[in-house]
Amino acid sequence: MLDDSEKRADHREALKAPQMSGLVIGALAGALAWMLIGLIVSALT
């Protein structure tokens, strides 16, 4: 039981960093998407 709970704790700790980098990547991707949408809209109008 101890090993199992320790593994879960390690897993949670390991997930924190990827979540942060994932948010940063998501924000950058979102910004790029909005820039592309803006370019397409300005090209169409």
PyMOL Python script that loads the backbone (N, CA, C, O; Angstrom):
from pymol import cmd

cmd.read_pdbstr("""\
ATOM      1  N   MET A   1       0.832  -1.216   0.000  1.00  0.00           N
ATOM      2  CA  MET A   1       0.000   0.000   0.000  1.00  0.00           C
ATOM      3  C   MET A   1       0.865   1.264   0.000  1.00  0.00           C
ATOM      4  O   MET A   1       0.563   2.232  -0.698  1.00  0.00           O
ATOM      5  N   LEU A   2       1.935   1.244   0.784  1.00  0.00           N
ATOM      6  CA  LEU A   2       2.813   2.419   0.850  1.00  0.00           C
ATOM      7  C   LEU A   2       3.432   2.714  -0.504  1.00  0.00           C
ATOM      8  O   LEU A   2       3.478   3.868  -0.931  1.00  0.00           O
ATOM      9  N   ASP A   3       3.909   1.674  -1.182  1.00  0.00           N
ATOM     10  CA  ASP A   3       4.528   1.870  -2.491  1.00  0.00           C
ATOM     11  C   ASP A   3       3.534   2.492  -3.472  1.00  0.00           C
ATOM     12  O   ASP A   3       3.889   3.375  -4.253  1.00  0.00           O
ATOM     13  N   ASP A   4       2.288   2.021  -3.421  1.00  0.00           N
ATOM     14  CA  ASP A   4       1.262   2.519  -4.326  1.00  0.00           C
ATOM     15  C   ASP A   4       1.000   4.011  -4.082  1.00  0.00           C
ATOM     16  O   ASP A   4       0.934   4.788  -5.035  1.00  0.00           O
ATOM     17  N   SER A   5       0.852   4.414  -2.818  1.00  0.00           N
ATOM     18  CA  SER A   5       0.582   5.817  -2.511  1.00  0.00           C
ATOM     19  C   SER A   5       1.795   6.682  -2.853  1.00  0.00           C
ATOM     20  O   SER A   5       1.645   7.824  -3.287  1.00  0.00           O
ATOM     21  N   GLU A   6       2.993   6.136  -2.658  1.00  0.00           N
ATOM     22  CA  GLU A   6       4.206   6.885  -3.018  1.00  0.00           C
ATOM     23  C   GLU A   6       4.266   7.104  -4.520  1.00  0.00           C
ATOM     24  O   GLU A   6       4.632   8.185  -4.982  1.00  0.00           O
ATOM     25  N   LYS A   7       3.904   6.076  -5.284  1.00  0.00           N
ATOM     26  CA  LYS A   7       3.895   6.206  -6.742  1.00  0.00           C
ATOM     27  C   LYS A   7       2.907   7.293  -7.171  1.00  0.00           C
ATOM     28  O   LYS A   7       3.207   8.097  -8.054  1.00  0.00           O
ATOM     29  N   ARG A   8       1.735   7.312  -6.545  1.00  0.00           N
ATOM     30  CA  ARG A   8       0.731   8.330  -6.877  1.00  0.00           C
ATOM     31  C   ARG A   8       1.257   9.725  -6.579  1.00  0.00           C
ATOM     32  O   ARG A   8       1.070  10.648  -7.372  1.00  0.00           O
ATOM     33  N   ALA A   9       1.918   9.878  -5.428  1.00  0.00           N
ATOM     34  CA  ALA A   9       2.474  11.187  -5.051  1.00  0.00           C
ATOM     35  C   ALA A   9       3.532  11.619  -6.069  1.00  0.00           C
ATOM     36  O   ALA A   9       3.555  12.774  -6.494  1.00  0.00           O
ATOM     37  N   ASP A  10       4.403  10.691  -6.454  1.00  0.00           N
ATOM     38  CA  ASP A  10       5.421  11.001  -7.457  1.00  0.00           C
ATOM     39  C   ASP A  10       4.760  11.387  -8.774  1.00  0.00           C
ATOM     40  O   ASP A  10       5.204  12.310  -9.456  1.00  0.00           O
ATOM     41  N   HIS A  11       3.700  10.676  -9.123  1.00  0.00           N
ATOM     42  CA  HIS A  11       2.995  10.948 -10.379  1.00  0.00           C
ATOM     43  C   HIS A  11       2.416  12.361 -10.371  1.00  0.00           C
ATOM     44  O   HIS A  11       2.505  13.085 -11.363  1.00  0.00           O
ATOM     45  N   ARG A  12       1.816  12.747  -9.230  1.00  0.00           N
ATOM     46  CA  ARG A  12       1.249  14.093  -9.114  1.00  0.00           C
ATOM     47  C   ARG A  12       2.346  15.150  -9.261  1.00  0.00           C
ATOM     48  O   ARG A  12       2.163  16.144  -9.964  1.00  0.00           O
ATOM     49  N   GLU A  13       3.479  14.934  -8.600  1.00  0.00           N
ATOM     50  CA  GLU A  13       4.598  15.886  -8.690  1.00  0.00           C
ATOM     51  C   GLU A  13       5.094  15.972 -10.125  1.00  0.00           C
ATOM     52  O   GLU A  13       5.402  17.057 -10.617  1.00  0.00           O
ATOM     53  N   ALA A  14       5.172  14.825 -10.796  1.00  0.00           N
ATOM     54  CA  ALA A  14       5.672  14.787 -12.171  1.00  0.00           C
ATOM     55  C   ALA A  14       4.700  15.486 -13.130  1.00  0.00           C
ATOM     56  O   ALA A  14       5.112  16.006 -14.167  1.00  0.00           O
ATOM     57  N   LEU A  15       3.417  15.494 -12.779  1.00  0.00           N
ATOM     58  CA  LEU A  15       2.417  16.115 -13.654  1.00  0.00           C
ATOM     59  C   LEU A  15       2.436  17.644 -13.587  1.00  0.00           C
ATOM     60  O   LEU A  15       2.016  18.309 -14.534  1.00  0.00           O
ATOM     61  N   LYS A  16       2.919  18.201 -12.480  1.00  0.00           N
ATOM     62  CA  LYS A  16       2.869  19.658 -12.300  1.00  0.00           C
ATOM     63  C   LYS A  16       3.653  20.408 -13.373  1.00  0.00           C
ATOM     64  O   LYS A  16       3.136  21.359 -13.960  1.00  0.00           O
ATOM     65  N   ALA A  17       4.893  19.997 -13.637  1.00  0.00           N
ATOM     66  CA  ALA A  17       5.735  20.695 -14.619  1.00  0.00           C
ATOM     67  C   ALA A  17       5.151  20.618 -16.039  1.00  0.00           C
ATOM     68  O   ALA A  17       5.040  21.647 -16.705  1.00  0.00           O
ATOM     69  N   PRO A  18       4.775  19.412 -16.519  1.00  0.00           N
ATOM     70  CA  PRO A  18       4.168  19.327 -17.845  1.00  0.00           C
ATOM     71  C   PRO A  18       2.900  20.168 -17.986  1.00  0.00           C
ATOM     72  O   PRO A  18       2.644  20.735 -19.049  1.00  0.00           O
ATOM     73  N   GLN A  19       2.104  20.250 -16.910  1.00  0.00           N
ATOM     74  CA  GLN A  19       0.892  21.068 -16.972  1.00  0.00           C
ATOM     75  C   GLN A  19       1.250  22.533 -17.220  1.00  0.00           C
ATOM     76  O   GLN A  19       0.606  23.210 -18.022  1.00  0.00           O
ATOM     77  N   MET A  20       2.290  23.020 -16.522  1.00  0.00           N
ATOM     78  CA  MET A  20       2.709  24.415 -16.695  1.00  0.00           C
ATOM     79  C   MET A  20       3.207  24.648 -18.114  1.00  0.00           C
ATOM     80  O   MET A  20       2.810  25.623 -18.752  1.00  0.00           O
ATOM     81  N   SER A  21       4.072  23.769 -18.621  1.00  0.00           N
ATOM     82  CA  SER A  21       4.579  23.929 -19.978  1.00  0.00           C
ATOM     83  C   SER A  21       3.442  23.788 -20.991  1.00  0.00           C
ATOM     84  O   SER A  21       3.441  24.445 -22.032  1.00  0.00           O
ATOM     85  N   GLY A  22       2.482  22.928 -20.675  1.00  0.00           N
ATOM     86  CA  GLY A  22       1.324  22.757 -21.552  1.00  0.00           C
ATOM     87  C   GLY A  22       0.497  24.029 -21.624  1.00  0.00           C
ATOM     88  O   GLY A  22       0.000  24.387 -22.692  1.00  0.00           O
ATOM     89  N   LEU A  23       0.343  24.716 -20.493  1.00  0.00           N
ATOM     90  CA  LEU A  23      -0.393  25.985 -20.474  1.00  0.00           C
ATOM     91  C   LEU A  23       0.334  27.036 -21.298  1.00  0.00           C
ATOM     92  O   LEU A  23      -0.293  27.795 -22.037  1.00  0.00           O
ATOM     93  N   VAL A  24       1.662  27.081 -21.170  1.00  0.00           N
ATOM     94  CA  VAL A  24       2.461  28.049 -21.938  1.00  0.00           C
ATOM     95  C   VAL A  24       2.328  27.767 -23.426  1.00  0.00           C
ATOM     96  O   VAL A  24       2.110  28.679 -24.224  1.00  0.00           O
ATOM     97  N   ILE A  25       2.462  26.483 -23.799  1.00  0.00           N
ATOM     98  CA  ILE A  25       2.328  26.092 -25.215  1.00  0.00           C
ATOM     99  C   ILE A  25       0.923  26.410 -25.719  1.00  0.00           C
ATOM    100  O   ILE A  25       0.748  26.890 -26.838  1.00  0.00           O
ATOM    101  N   GLY A  26      -0.076  26.136 -24.880  1.00  0.00           N
ATOM    102  CA  GLY A  26      -1.459  26.419 -25.256  1.00  0.00           C
ATOM    103  C   GLY A  26      -1.688  27.913 -25.475  1.00  0.00           C
ATOM    104  O   GLY A  26      -2.382  28.317 -26.407  1.00  0.00           O
ATOM    105  N   ALA A  27      -1.091  28.729 -24.597  1.00  0.00           N
ATOM    106  CA  ALA A  27      -1.236  30.185 -24.725  1.00  0.00           C
ATOM    107  C   ALA A  27      -0.578  30.672 -26.006  1.00  0.00           C
ATOM    108  O   ALA A  27      -1.137  31.505 -26.719  1.00  0.00           O
ATOM    109  N   LEU A  28       0.608  30.153 -26.298  1.00  0.00           N
ATOM    110  CA  LEU A  28       1.312  30.547 -27.522  1.00  0.00           C
ATOM    111  C   LEU A  28       0.536  30.105 -28.757  1.00  0.00           C
ATOM    112  O   LEU A  28       0.407  30.862 -29.719  1.00  0.00           O
ATOM    113  N   ALA A  29       0.018  28.877 -28.727  1.00  0.00           N
ATOM    114  CA  ALA A  29      -0.765  28.364 -29.852  1.00  0.00           C
ATOM    115  C   ALA A  29      -2.027  29.205 -30.042  1.00  0.00           C
ATOM    116  O   ALA A  29      -2.414  29.507 -31.171  1.00  0.00           O
ATOM    117  N   GLY A  30      -2.670  29.585 -28.926  1.00  0.00           N
ATOM    118  CA  GLY A  30      -3.866  30.417 -29.000  1.00  0.00           C
ATOM    119  C   GLY A  30      -3.565  31.777 -29.601  1.00  0.00           C
ATOM    120  O   GLY A  30      -4.328  32.284 -30.423  1.00  0.00           O
ATOM    121  N   ALA A  31      -2.438  32.372 -29.184  1.00  0.00           N
ATOM    122  CA  ALA A  31      -2.049  33.678 -29.712  1.00  0.00           C
ATOM    123  C   ALA A  31      -1.782  33.589 -31.212  1.00  0.00           C
ATOM    124  O   ALA A  31      -2.187  34.469 -31.972  1.00  0.00           O
ATOM    125  N   LEU A  32      -1.098  32.525 -31.636  1.00  0.00           N
ATOM    126  CA  LEU A  32      -0.818  32.334 -33.064  1.00  0.00           C
ATOM    127  C   LEU A  32      -2.109  32.131 -33.843  1.00  0.00           C
ATOM    128  O   LEU A  32      -2.264  32.654 -34.946  1.00  0.00           O
ATOM    129  N   ALA A  33      -3.045  31.361 -33.259  1.00  0.00           N
ATOM    130  CA  ALA A  33      -4.330  31.121 -33.922  1.00  0.00           C
ATOM    131  C   ALA A  33      -5.083  32.435 -34.113  1.00  0.00           C
ATOM    132  O   ALA A  33      -5.635  32.685 -35.184  1.00  0.00           O
ATOM    133  N   TRP A  34      -5.106  33.290 -33.058  1.00  0.00           N
ATOM    134  CA  TRP A  34      -5.804  34.564 -33.169  1.00  0.00           C
ATOM    135  C   TRP A  34      -5.133  35.469 -34.202  1.00  0.00           C
ATOM    136  O   TRP A  34      -5.814  36.202 -34.920  1.00  0.00           O
ATOM    137  N   MET A  35      -3.786  35.422 -34.282  1.00  0.00           N
ATOM    138  CA  MET A  35      -3.070  36.216 -35.287  1.00  0.00           C
ATOM    139  C   MET A  35      -3.452  35.758 -36.692  1.00  0.00           C
ATOM    140  O   MET A  35      -3.680  36.578 -37.580  1.00  0.00           O
ATOM    141  N   LEU A  36      -3.521  34.439 -36.884  1.00  0.00           N
ATOM    142  CA  LEU A  36      -3.897  33.901 -38.191  1.00  0.00           C
ATOM    143  C   LEU A  36      -5.331  34.283 -38.533  1.00  0.00           C
ATOM    144  O   LEU A  36      -5.615  34.662 -39.670  1.00  0.00           O
ATOM    145  N   ILE A  37      -6.237  34.188 -37.563  1.00  0.00           N
ATOM    146  CA  ILE A  37      -7.636  34.579 -37.790  1.00  0.00           C
ATOM    147  C   ILE A  37      -7.705  36.057 -38.181  1.00  0.00           C
ATOM    148  O   ILE A  37      -8.433  36.434 -39.100  1.00  0.00           O
ATOM    149  N   GLY A  38      -6.938  36.885 -37.470  1.00  0.00           N
ATOM    150  CA  GLY A  38      -6.912  38.313 -37.784  1.00  0.00           C
ATOM    151  C   GLY A  38      -6.403  38.580 -39.192  1.00  0.00           C
ATOM    152  O   GLY A  38      -6.943  39.429 -39.901  1.00  0.00           O
ATOM    153  N   LEU A  39      -5.361  37.855 -39.599  1.00  0.00           N
ATOM    154  CA  LEU A  39      -4.815  38.025 -40.943  1.00  0.00           C
ATOM    155  C   LEU A  39      -5.822  37.600 -42.003  1.00  0.00           C
ATOM    156  O   LEU A  39      -5.984  38.277 -43.019  1.00  0.00           O
ATOM    157  N   ILE A  40      -6.500  36.476 -41.767  1.00  0.00           N
ATOM    158  CA  ILE A  40      -7.504  35.983 -42.723  1.00  0.00           C
ATOM    159  C   ILE A  40      -8.654  36.971 -42.836  1.00  0.00           C
ATOM    160  O   ILE A  40      -9.102  37.282 -43.940  1.00  0.00           O
ATOM    161  N   VAL A  41      -9.138  37.469 -41.691  1.00  0.00           N
ATOM    162  CA  VAL A  41     -10.251  38.422 -41.690  1.00  0.00           C
ATOM    163  C   VAL A  41      -9.854  39.705 -42.411  1.00  0.00           C
ATOM    164  O   VAL A  41     -10.629  40.232 -43.209  1.00  0.00           O
ATOM    165  N   SER A  42      -8.661  40.209 -42.138  1.00  0.00           N
ATOM    166  CA  SER A  42      -8.220  41.449 -42.783  1.00  0.00           C
ATOM    167  C   SER A  42      -8.010  41.232 -44.285  1.00  0.00           C
ATOM    168  O   SER A  42      -8.208  42.154 -45.076  1.00  0.00           O
ATOM    169  N   ALA A  43      -7.611  40.023 -44.678  1.00  0.00           N
ATOM    170  CA  ALA A  43      -7.422  39.716 -46.098  1.00  0.00           C
ATOM    171  C   ALA A  43      -8.762  39.623 -46.813  1.00  0.00           C
ATOM    172  O   ALA A  43      -8.875  40.010 -47.976  1.00  0.00           O
ATOM    173  N   LEU A  44      -9.778  39.113 -46.124  1.00  0.00           N
ATOM    174  CA  LEU A  44     -11.090  38.943 -46.737  1.00  0.00           C
ATOM    175  C   LEU A  44     -11.848  40.266 -46.831  1.00  0.00           C
ATOM    176  O   LEU A  44     -12.616  40.469 -47.772  1.00  0.00           O
ATOM    177  N   THR A  45     -11.644  41.165 -45.871  1.00  0.00           N
ATOM    178  CA  THR A  45     -12.406  42.413 -45.866  1.00  0.00           C
ATOM    179  C   THR A  45     -11.734  43.489 -46.693  1.00  0.00           C
ATOM    180  O   THR A  45     -12.248  44.603 -46.792  1.00  0.00           O
TER     181      THR A  45
END
""", "prot")
cmd.dss("prot")
cmd.show_as("cartoon", "prot")
cmd.util.cbc("prot")
cmd.orient("prot")
